[in-house]
Every structure is written in structure tokens, then in C-alpha cells.
Amino acid sequence: MSPSPVQLVIILVIAFLLFGNRLPSVMRSLGRSVTEFKKGVNGIDTEVNDTVKSADIKASVSDKSEE
């Protein structure tokens, strides 16, 4: 059973009243986490691309030496 939109708004208002003073720091931490995650994904993507390129170079060198 999922809550209705009205119930979600009520929950958000209560959460804002209870945790409103800590909300900026929580959002800042969340933003940093997202940024670090994107950097990590980009690093992995770069590593994979570099590995594929080096494998392609090795394959082309070995093809030329076989001729």
C-alpha cells in the first residue's frame, strides 16, 4: 500500500519541522555524495575505455606482425 500524495506532503511538512535546521547540511552532504559517485563512475568508464584502446592497439600490432 503506497501513501497518497496528501500523506506524503504531510510527512514532508513534519520532517521539515523536525529536521529543518539540519536540512542544509544534509542536502550539502547529499550533493557531495552524488558528485563523488559521478567521479567514480567517470573514472571506471575512463579505465574501461583505456583498456579497450590498449587491447585494440595490441591486436592491430599482432595482426601486422602475422602478415
Distance bins in CASP14 RR format, pairs under 12 A and 6 or more apart:
PFRMAT RR
TARGET T0000
AUTHOR 0000-0000-0000
RMODE 2
METHOD distances of the structure
MODEL  1
1 7 0 0 0 0 0 1 0 0 0 0 0
2 8 0 0 0 0 1 0 0 0 0 0 0
3 9 0 0 0 0 1 0 0 0 0 0 0
3 10 0 0 0 0 1 0 0 0 0 0 0
3 11 1 0 0 1 0 0 0 0 0 0 0
3 12 0 0 0 0 0 1 0 0 0 0 0
4 10 0 0 0 0 1 0 0 0 0 0 0
4 11 0 0 0 0 0 1 0 0 0 0 0
5 11 0 0 0 0 0 1 0 0 0 0 0
5 12 0 0 0 0 0 1 0 0 0 0 0
6 12 0 0 0 0 0 1 0 0 0 0 0
6 13 0 0 0 0 0 1 0 0 0 0 0
7 13 0 0 0 0 0 1 0 0 0 0 0
7 14 0 0 0 0 0 1 0 0 0 0 0
8 14 0 0 0 0 0 1 0 0 0 0 0
8 15 0 0 0 0 0 1 0 0 0 0 0
9 15 0 0 0 0 0 1 0 0 0 0 0
9 16 0 0 0 0 0 1 0 0 0 0 0
10 16 0 0 0 0 0 1 0 0 0 0 0
10 17 0 0 0 0 0 1 0 0 0 0 0
11 17 0 0 0 0 0 1 0 0 0 0 0
11 18 0 0 0 0 0 1 0 0 0 0 0
11 19 0 0 0 0 0 1 0 0 0 0 0
12 18 0 0 0 0 0 1 0 0 0 0 0
12 19 0 0 0 0 0 1 0 0 0 0 0
12 20 0 0 0 0 0 1 0 0 0 0 0
12 23 0 0 0 0 0 1 0 0 0 0 0
13 19 0 0 0 0 0 1 0 0 0 0 0
13 20 0 0 0 0 0 1 0 0 0 0 0
14 20 0 0 0 0 0 1 0 0 0 0 0
15 22 0 0 0 0 0 1 0 0 0 0 0
15 23 0 0 0 0 1 0 0 0 0 0 0
15 26 0 0 0 0 0 1 0 0 0 0 0
16 22 0 0 0 0 0 1 0 0 0 0 0
16 23 1 0 0 1 0 0 0 0 0 0 0
16 24 0 0 0 0 0 1 0 0 0 0 0
16 26 0 0 0 0 0 1 0 0 0 0 0
16 27 0 0 0 0 0 1 0 0 0 0 0
17 23 0 0 0 0 0 1 0 0 0 0 0
19 25 0 0 0 0 0 1 0 0 0 0 0
19 26 1 0 0 1 0 0 0 0 0 0 0
19 27 0 0 0 0 0 1 0 0 0 0 0
20 26 0 0 0 0 1 0 0 0 0 0 0
20 27 0 0 0 0 0 1 0 0 0 0 0
22 28 0 0 0 0 0 1 0 0 0 0 0
22 29 0 0 0 0 1 0 0 0 0 0 0
22 30 0 0 0 0 0 1 0 0 0 0 0
23 29 0 0 0 0 0 1 0 0 0 0 0
23 30 0 0 0 0 0 1 0 0 0 0 0
24 30 0 0 0 0 0 1 0 0 0 0 0
24 31 0 0 0 0 0 1 0 0 0 0 0
25 31 0 0 0 0 0 1 0 0 0 0 0
25 32 0 0 0 0 0 1 0 0 0 0 0
26 32 0 0 0 0 0 1 0 0 0 0 0
26 33 0 0 0 0 0 1 0 0 0 0 0
27 33 0 0 0 0 0 1 0 0 0 0 0
27 34 0 0 0 0 0 1 0 0 0 0 0
28 34 0 0 0 0 0 1 0 0 0 0 0
28 35 0 0 0 0 0 1 0 0 0 0 0
29 35 0 0 0 0 0 1 0 0 0 0 0
29 36 0 0 0 0 0 1 0 0 0 0 0
30 36 0 0 0 0 0 1 0 0 0 0 0
30 37 0 0 0 0 0 1 0 0 0 0 0
31 37 0 0 0 0 1 0 0 0 0 0 0
31 38 0 0 0 0 1 0 0 0 0 0 0
32 38 0 0 0 0 0 1 0 0 0 0 0
32 39 0 0 0 0 0 1 0 0 0 0 0
33 39 0 0 0 0 0 1 0 0 0 0 0
33 40 0 0 0 0 0 1 0 0 0 0 0
34 40 0 0 0 0 0 1 0 0 0 0 0
34 41 0 0 0 0 0 1 0 0 0 0 0
35 41 0 0 0 0 0 1 0 0 0 0 0
35 42 0 0 0 0 0 1 0 0 0 0 0
36 42 0 0 0 0 0 1 0 0 0 0 0
36 43 0 0 0 0 0 1 0 0 0 0 0
37 43 0 0 0 0 0 1 0 0 0 0 0
37 44 0 0 0 0 0 1 0 0 0 0 0
38 44 0 0 0 0 0 1 0 0 0 0 0
38 45 0 0 0 0 0 1 0 0 0 0 0
39 45 0 0 0 0 0 1 0 0 0 0 0
39 46 0 0 0 0 0 1 0 0 0 0 0
40 46 0 0 0 0 1 0 0 0 0 0 0
40 47 0 0 0 0 1 0 0 0 0 0 0
41 47 0 0 0 0 0 1 0 0 0 0 0
41 48 0 0 0 0 0 1 0 0 0 0 0
42 48 0 0 0 0 0 1 0 0 0 0 0
42 49 0 0 0 0 0 1 0 0 0 0 0
43 49 0 0 0 0 1 0 0 0 0 0 0
43 50 0 0 0 0 1 0 0 0 0 0 0
43 51 0 0 0 0 0 1 0 0 0 0 0
44 50 0 0 0 0 0 1 0 0 0 0 0
44 51 0 0 0 0 0 1 0 0 0 0 0
45 51 0 0 0 0 0 1 0 0 0 0 0
45 52 0 0 0 0 0 1 0 0 0 0 0
46 52 0 0 0 0 0 1 0 0 0 0 0
46 53 0 0 0 0 0 1 0 0 0 0 0
47 53 0 0 0 0 0 1 0 0 0 0 0
47 54 0 0 0 0 0 1 0 0 0 0 0
48 54 0 0 0 0 0 1 0 0 0 0 0
48 55 0 0 0 0 0 1 0 0 0 0 0
49 55 0 0 0 0 0 1 0 0 0 0 0
49 56 0 0 0 0 0 1 0 0 0 0 0
50 56 0 0 0 0 0 1 0 0 0 0 0
50 57 0 0 0 0 0 1 0 0 0 0 0
51 57 0 0 0 0 0 1 0 0 0 0 0
51 58 0 0 0 0 0 1 0 0 0 0 0
52 58 0 0 0 0 0 1 0 0 0 0 0
52 59 0 0 0 0 0 1 0 0 0 0 0
53 59 0 0 0 0 0 1 0 0 0 0 0
53 60 0 0 0 0 0 1 0 0 0 0 0
54 60 0 0 0 0 0 1 0 0 0 0 0
54 61 0 0 0 0 0 1 0 0 0 0 0
55 61 0 0 0 0 0 1 0 0 0 0 0
55 62 0 0 0 0 0 1 0 0 0 0 0
56 62 0 0 0 0 0 1 0 0 0 0 0
56 63 0 0 0 0 0 1 0 0 0 0 0
57 63 0 0 0 0 0 1 0 0 0 0 0
57 64 0 0 0 0 0 1 0 0 0 0 0
58 64 0 0 0 0 0 1 0 0 0 0 0
58 65 0 0 0 0 0 1 0 0 0 0 0
59 65 0 0 0 0 0 1 0 0 0 0 0
59 66 0 0 0 0 0 1 0 0 0 0 0
60 66 0 0 0 0 0 1 0 0 0 0 0
60 67 0 0 0 0 0 1 0 0 0 0 0
61 67 0 0 0 0 0 1 0 0 0 0 0
END
